[in-house]
Amino acid sequence: MVSAIKKFFKSDDGAVTVDWVVLTAAVVGLAGAAIISIQGSSDSLGEGTGNYMSSRDAGNF
């Protein structure tokens, strides 16, 4: 029984899976942070471009 417990604690079969889960969570978190930080700037740029385009006449391009 003691040898079975020692063998269980020395086993590292699931360690790679845990590493991949942690790395995937980190990538998803960084992607979410990047999207959130870019979203505000792109919204204001889009609004500014839309306002400029709507104030111009088609013949002035």
Gaussian input, Z-matrix of N, CA and C with variables (Angstrom, degrees):
# hf/3-21g

backbone

0 1
 N
 C     1     B1
 C     2     B2     1     A1
 N     3     B3     2     A2     1     D1
 C     4     B4     3     A3     2     D2
 C     5     B5     4     A4     3     D3
 N     6     B6     5     A5     4     D4
 C     7     B7     6     A6     5     D5
 C     8     B8     7     A7     6     D6
 N     9     B9     8     A8     7     D7
 C    10    B10     9     A9     8     D8
 C    11    B11    10    A10     9     D9
 N    12    B12    11    A11    10    D10
 C    13    B13    12    A12    11    D11
 C    14    B14    13    A13    12    D12
 N    15    B15    14    A14    13    D13
 C    16    B16    15    A15    14    D14
 C    17    B17    16    A16    15    D15
 N    18    B18    17    A17    16    D16
 C    19    B19    18    A18    17    D17
 C    20    B20    19    A19    18    D18
 N    21    B21    20    A20    19    D19
 C    22    B22    21    A21    20    D20
 C    23    B23    22    A22    21    D21
 N    24    B24    23    A23    22    D22
 C    25    B25    24    A24    23    D23
 C    26    B26    25    A25    24    D24
 N    27    B27    26    A26    25    D25
 C    28    B28    27    A27    26    D26
 C    29    B29    28    A28    27    D27
 N    30    B30    29    A29    28    D28
 C    31    B31    30    A30    29    D29
 C    32    B32    31    A31    30    D30
 N    33    B33    32    A32    31    D31
 C    34    B34    33    A33    32    D32
 C    35    B35    34    A34    33    D33
 N    36    B36    35    A35    34    D34
 C    37    B37    36    A36    35    D35
 C    38    B38    37    A37    36    D36
 N    39    B39    38    A38    37    D37
 C    40    B40    39    A39    38    D38
 C    41    B41    40    A40    39    D39
 N    42    B42    41    A41    40    D40
 C    43    B43    42    A42    41    D41
 C    44    B44    43    A43    42    D42
 N    45    B45    44    A44    43    D43
 C    46    B46    45    A45    44    D44
 C    47    B47    46    A46    45    D45
 N    48    B48    47    A47    46    D46
 C    49    B49    48    A48    47    D47
 C    50    B50    49    A49    48    D48
 N    51    B51    50    A50    49    D49
 C    52    B52    51    A51    50    D50
 C    53    B53    52    A52    51    D51
 N    54    B54    53    A53    52    D52
 C    55    B55    54    A54    53    D53
 C    56    B56    55    A55    54    D54
 N    57    B57    56    A56    55    D55
 C    58    B58    57    A57    56    D56
 C    59    B59    58    A58    57    D57
 N    60    B60    59    A59    58    D58
 C    61    B61    60    A60    59    D59
 C    62    B62    61    A61    60    D60
 N    63    B63    62    A62    61    D61
 C    64    B64    63    A63    62    D62
 C    65    B65    64    A64    63    D63
 N    66    B66    65    A65    64    D64
 C    67    B67    66    A66    65    D65
 C    68    B68    67    A67    66    D66
 N    69    B69    68    A68    67    D67
 C    70    B70    69    A69    68    D68
 C    71    B71    70    A70    69    D69
 N    72    B72    71    A71    70    D70
 C    73    B73    72    A72    71    D71
 C    74    B74    73    A73    72    D72
 N    75    B75    74    A74    73    D73
 C    76    B76    75    A75    74    D74
 C    77    B77    76    A76    75    D75
 N    78    B78    77    A77    76    D76
 C    79    B79    78    A78    77    D77
 C    80    B80    79    A79    78    D78
 N    81    B81    80    A80    79    D79
 C    82    B82    81    A81    80    D80
 C    83    B83    82    A82    81    D81
 N    84    B84    83    A83    82    D82
 C    85    B85    84    A84    83    D83
 C    86    B86    85    A85    84    D84
 N    87    B87    86    A86    85    D85
 C    88    B88    87    A87    86    D86
 C    89    B89    88    A88    87    D87
 N    90    B90    89    A89    88    D88
 C    91    B91    90    A90    89    D89
 C    92    B92    91    A91    90    D90
 N    93    B93    92    A92    91    D91
 C    94    B94    93    A93    92    D92
 C    95    B95    94    A94    93    D93
 N    96    B96    95    A95    94    D94
 C    97    B97    96    A96    95    D95
 C    98    B98    97    A97    96    D96
 N    99    B99    98    A98    97    D97
 C   100   B100    99    A99    98    D98
 C   101   B101   100   A100    99    D99
 N   102   B102   101   A101   100   D100
 C   103   B103   102   A102   101   D101
 C   104   B104   103   A103   102   D102
 N   105   B105   104   A104   103   D103
 C   106   B106   105   A105   104   D104
 C   107   B107   106   A106   105   D105
 N   108   B108   107   A107   106   D106
 C   109   B109   108   A108   107   D107
 C   110   B110   109   A109   108   D108
 N   111   B111   110   A110   109   D109
 C   112   B112   111   A111   110   D110
 C   113   B113   112   A112   111   D111
 N   114   B114   113   A113   112   D112
 C   115   B115   114   A114   113   D113
 C   116   B116   115   A115   114   D114
 N   117   B117   116   A116   115   D115
 C   118   B118   117   A117   116   D116
 C   119   B119   118   A118   117   D117
 N   120   B120   119   A119   118   D118
 C   121   B121   120   A120   119   D119
 C   122   B122   121   A121   120   D120
 N   123   B123   122   A122   121   D121
 C   124   B124   123   A123   122   D122
 C   125   B125   124   A124   123   D123
 N   126   B126   125   A125   124   D124
 C   127   B127   126   A126   125   D125
 C   128   B128   127   A127   126   D126
 N   129   B129   128   A128   127   D127
 C   130   B130   129   A129   128   D128
 C   131   B131   130   A130   129   D129
 N   132   B132   131   A131   130   D130
 C   133   B133   132   A132   131   D131
 C   134   B134   133   A133   132   D132
 N   135   B135   134   A134   133   D133
 C   136   B136   135   A135   134   D134
 C   137   B137   136   A136   135   D135
 N   138   B138   137   A137   136   D136
 C   139   B139   138   A138   137   D137
 C   140   B140   139   A139   138   D138
 N   141   B141   140   A140   139   D139
 C   142   B142   141   A141   140   D140
 C   143   B143   142   A142   141   D141
 N   144   B144   143   A143   142   D142
 C   145   B145   144   A144   143   D143
 C   146   B146   145   A145   144   D144
 N   147   B147   146   A146   145   D145
 C   148   B148   147   A147   146   D146
 C   149   B149   148   A148   147   D147
 N   150   B150   149   A149   148   D148
 C   151   B151   150   A150   149   D149
 C   152   B152   151   A151   150   D150
 N   153   B153   152   A152   151   D151
 C   154   B154   153   A153   152   D152
 C   155   B155   154   A154   153   D153
 N   156   B156   155   A155   154   D154
 C   157   B157   156   A156   155   D155
 C   158   B158   157   A157   156   D156
 N   159   B159   158   A158   157   D157
 C   160   B160   159   A159   158   D158
 C   161   B161   160   A160   159   D159
 N   162   B162   161   A161   160   D160
 C   163   B163   162   A162   161   D161
 C   164   B164   163   A163   162   D162
 N   165   B165   164   A164   163   D163
 C   166   B166   165   A165   164   D164
 C   167   B167   166   A166   165   D165
 N   168   B168   167   A167   166   D166
 C   169   B169   168   A168   167   D167
 C   170   B170   169   A169   168   D168
 N   171   B171   170   A170   169   D169
 C   172   B172   171   A171   170   D170
 C   173   B173   172   A172   171   D171
 N   174   B174   173   A173   172   D172
 C   175   B175   174   A174   173   D173
 C   176   B176   175   A175   174   D174
 N   177   B177   176   A176   175   D175
 C   178   B178   177   A177   176   D176
 C   179   B179   178   A178   177   D177
 N   180   B180   179   A179   178   D178
 C   181   B181   180   A180   179   D179
 C   182   B182   181   A181   180   D180

   B1=1.4471
   B2=1.5321
   B3=1.3105
   B4=1.4549
   B5=1.5271
   B6=1.3194
   B7=1.4739
   B8=1.5320
   B9=1.3121
   B10=1.4574
   B11=1.5219
   B12=1.3124
   B13=1.4704
   B14=1.5303
   B15=1.3433
   B16=1.4687
   B17=1.5229
   B18=1.3216
   B19=1.4641
   B20=1.5346
   B21=1.3163
   B22=1.4625
   B23=1.5242
   B24=1.3241
   B25=1.4577
   B26=1.5236
   B27=1.3249
   B28=1.4640
   B29=1.5225
   B30=1.3074
   B31=1.4628
   B32=1.5193
   B33=1.3370
   B34=1.4675
   B35=1.5283
   B36=1.3133
   B37=1.4570
   B38=1.5274
   B39=1.3004
   B40=1.4570
   B41=1.5119
   B42=1.3165
   B43=1.4705
   B44=1.5258
   B45=1.3155
   B46=1.4643
   B47=1.5228
   B48=1.3057
   B49=1.4628
   B50=1.5205
   B51=1.2983
   B52=1.4683
   B53=1.5183
   B54=1.3253
   B55=1.4668
   B56=1.5228
   B57=1.3252
   B58=1.4612
   B59=1.5233
   B60=1.3020
   B61=1.4665
   B62=1.5283
   B63=1.3132
   B64=1.4665
   B65=1.5284
   B66=1.3259
   B67=1.4612
   B68=1.5306
   B69=1.3203
   B70=1.4598
   B71=1.5227
   B72=1.3165
   B73=1.4674
   B74=1.5333
   B75=1.3191
   B76=1.4598
   B77=1.5270
   B78=1.3221
   B79=1.4705
   B80=1.5213
   B81=1.3174
   B82=1.4659
   B83=1.5313
   B84=1.3185
   B85=1.4632
   B86=1.5194
   B87=1.3285
   B88=1.4633
   B89=1.5257
   B90=1.3115
   B91=1.4710
   B92=1.5265
   B93=1.3184
   B94=1.4614
   B95=1.5122
   B96=1.3150
   B97=1.4643
   B98=1.5241
   B99=1.3154
   B100=1.4626
   B101=1.5282
   B102=1.3082
   B103=1.4694
   B104=1.5270
   B105=1.3167
   B106=1.4618
   B107=1.5319
   B108=1.3284
   B109=1.4606
   B110=1.5208
   B111=1.3232
   B112=1.4591
   B113=1.5241
   B114=1.3059
   B115=1.4597
   B116=1.5287
   B117=1.3026
   B118=1.4620
   B119=1.5190
   B120=1.3070
   B121=1.4646
   B122=1.5207
   B123=1.3086
   B124=1.4703
   B125=1.5262
   B126=1.3140
   B127=1.4710
   B128=1.5211
   B129=1.3285
   B130=1.4655
   B131=1.5225
   B132=1.3144
   B133=1.4610
   B134=1.5226
   B135=1.3170
   B136=1.4585
   B137=1.5135
   B138=1.3233
   B139=1.4647
   B140=1.5221
   B141=1.3122
   B142=1.4695
   B143=1.5168
   B144=1.3113
   B145=1.4630
   B146=1.5257
   B147=1.3270
   B148=1.4567
   B149=1.5156
   B150=1.3249
   B151=1.4633
   B152=1.5237
   B153=1.3110
   B154=1.4616
   B155=1.5286
   B156=1.3258
   B157=1.4636
   B158=1.5305
   B159=1.3157
   B160=1.4638
   B161=1.5267
   B162=1.3273
   B163=1.4626
   B164=1.5254
   B165=1.3058
   B166=1.4729
   B167=1.5181
   B168=1.3134
   B169=1.4561
   B170=1.5217
   B171=1.3186
   B172=1.4630
   B173=1.5267
   B174=1.2875
   B175=1.4667
   B176=1.5093
   B177=1.3352
   B178=1.4589
   B179=1.5317
   B180=1.3024
   B181=1.4717
   B182=1.4700
   A1=110.87
   A2=117.78
   A3=121.88
   A4=110.07
   A5=117.13
   A6=119.20
   A7=110.83
   A8=118.10
   A9=120.91
   A10=111.12
   A11=117.16
   A12=121.26
   A13=110.12
   A14=116.92
   A15=120.53
   A16=110.41
   A17=116.66
   A18=120.93
   A19=110.58
   A20=116.78
   A21=121.28
   A22=111.23
   A23=117.53
   A24=120.94
   A25=112.43
   A26=118.60
   A27=121.75
   A28=112.07
   A29=117.77
   A30=121.55
   A31=109.95
   A32=116.61
   A33=121.01
   A34=111.16
   A35=117.82
   A36=121.75
   A37=112.87
   A38=119.32
   A39=121.74
   A40=114.16
   A41=117.87
   A42=120.53
   A43=111.77
   A44=118.01
   A45=120.69
   A46=110.08
   A47=117.28
   A48=120.75
   A49=110.62
   A50=117.09
   A51=120.91
   A52=109.85
   A53=117.75
   A54=120.58
   A55=111.32
   A56=117.30
   A57=120.69
   A58=111.46
   A59=117.55
   A60=120.26
   A61=110.05
   A62=117.48
   A63=121.55
   A64=110.06
   A65=117.93
   A66=120.72
   A67=111.49
   A68=116.94
   A69=120.32
   A70=111.01
   A71=116.81
   A72=120.13
   A73=110.67
   A74=117.28
   A75=120.31
   A76=111.54
   A77=117.05
   A78=120.61
   A79=110.55
   A80=117.54
   A81=120.90
   A82=110.31
   A83=117.20
   A84=120.80
   A85=112.58
   A86=116.72
   A87=119.88
   A88=111.60
   A89=117.04
   A90=120.09
   A91=110.35
   A92=117.21
   A93=120.67
   A94=111.74
   A95=116.99
   A96=120.54
   A97=111.16
   A98=116.86
   A99=120.32
   A100=110.89
   A101=116.93
   A102=120.23
   A103=110.39
   A104=116.67
   A105=120.27
   A106=110.82
   A107=117.85
   A108=119.87
   A109=112.36
   A110=118.14
   A111=121.11
   A112=111.17
   A113=118.13
   A114=122.45
   A115=112.84
   A116=117.78
   A117=120.73
   A118=112.35
   A119=117.01
   A120=120.74
   A121=111.33
   A122=116.57
   A123=118.73
   A124=110.96
   A125=118.04
   A126=120.16
   A127=111.02
   A128=117.24
   A129=119.67
   A130=110.84
   A131=118.34
   A132=120.86
   A133=110.50
   A134=116.74
   A135=120.64
   A136=112.45
   A137=116.64
   A138=119.84
   A139=110.92
   A140=116.97
   A141=120.53
   A142=112.03
   A143=116.66
   A144=120.57
   A145=110.70
   A146=116.96
   A147=120.56
   A148=112.20
   A149=116.78
   A150=120.42
   A151=110.80
   A152=117.79
   A153=121.62
   A154=110.73
   A155=116.31
   A156=120.16
   A157=111.66
   A158=117.47
   A159=119.46
   A160=112.02
   A161=118.09
   A162=120.38
   A163=112.22
   A164=118.49
   A165=121.67
   A166=111.08
   A167=116.82
   A168=122.12
   A169=108.86
   A170=116.01
   A171=120.17
   A172=111.40
   A173=118.05
   A174=120.66
   A175=114.01
   A176=118.78
   A177=122.02
   A178=114.41
   A179=116.42
   A180=118.65
   A181=107.45
   D1=-42.71
   D2=-179.79
   D3=-64.61
   D4=-39.44
   D5=179.63
   D6=-66.53
   D7=-34.11
   D8=177.29
   D9=-66.27
   D10=-38.76
   D11=178.69
   D12=-67.75
   D13=-42.44
   D14=177.83
   D15=-62.77
   D16=-40.70
   D17=179.04
   D18=-64.30
   D19=-38.88
   D20=178.73
   D21=-62.86
   D22=-44.64
   D23=-178.15
   D24=-72.36
   D25=-24.97
   D26=177.69
   D27=-83.44
   D28=-16.08
   D29=-179.09
   D30=-68.92
   D31=135.34
   D32=179.17
   D33=-128.76
   D34=34.38
   D35=-177.55
   D36=-66.26
   D37=-34.31
   D38=-176.78
   D39=-89.55
   D40=-0.94
   D41=-175.38
   D42=-64.94
   D43=-37.21
   D44=-179.38
   D45=-66.90
   D46=-38.68
   D47=178.73
   D48=-63.02
   D49=-42.88
   D50=178.81
   D51=-63.30
   D52=-41.43
   D53=177.82
   D54=-59.80
   D55=-44.74
   D56=-179.61
   D57=-65.93
   D58=-37.64
   D59=178.56
   D60=-64.49
   D61=-43.31
   D62=-179.92
   D63=-66.35
   D64=-43.64
   D65=179.34
   D66=-64.78
   D67=-40.71
   D68=178.84
   D69=-65.16
   D70=-41.29
   D71=177.78
   D72=-63.33
   D73=-38.89
   D74=178.49
   D75=-65.38
   D76=-42.07
   D77=179.02
   D78=-64.85
   D79=-43.03
   D80=178.74
   D81=-63.69
   D82=-41.39
   D83=178.26
   D84=-63.56
   D85=-43.10
   D86=178.64
   D87=-67.24
   D88=-38.30
   D89=177.65
   D90=-64.63
   D91=-41.61
   D92=177.41
   D93=-62.71
   D94=-41.84
   D95=178.68
   D96=-65.02
   D97=-39.20
   D98=178.84
   D99=-66.22
   D100=-41.96
   D101=-179.95
   D102=-64.22
   D103=-42.62
   D104=-179.42
   D105=-64.92
   D106=-40.73
   D107=-178.55
   D108=-71.81
   D109=-30.19
   D110=-179.94
   D111=-82.73
   D112=-28.55
   D113=-173.77
   D114=-59.27
   D115=-44.74
   D116=-178.56
   D117=-63.42
   D118=-42.49
   D119=-179.95
   D120=-67.56
   D121=-41.38
   D122=-177.74
   D123=-71.32
   D124=-31.98
   D125=176.58
   D126=-63.84
   D127=-46.17
   D128=-179.09
   D129=-69.01
   D130=-35.07
   D131=176.84
   D132=-65.68
   D133=-41.68
   D134=178.00
   D135=-63.94
   D136=-40.95
   D137=178.06
   D138=-65.11
   D139=-42.43
   D140=178.69
   D141=-63.16
   D142=-41.98
   D143=178.23
   D144=-65.66
   D145=-41.94
   D146=178.21
   D147=-62.82
   D148=-41.64
   D149=178.61
   D150=-64.36
   D151=-42.00
   D152=179.06
   D153=-63.72
   D154=-46.07
   D155=-177.94
   D156=-66.62
   D157=-35.59
   D158=-179.29
   D159=-74.40
   D160=-21.85
   D161=179.87
   D162=-87.08
   D163=-7.93
   D164=-177.95
   D165=-96.86
   D166=148.28
   D167=173.43
   D168=-84.42
   D169=151.36
   D170=-178.39
   D171=-67.40
   D172=-27.50
   D173=-178.97
   D174=-76.85
   D175=-14.81
   D176=-177.10
   D177=-88.77
   D178=1.28
   D179=-179.61
   D180=-83.76

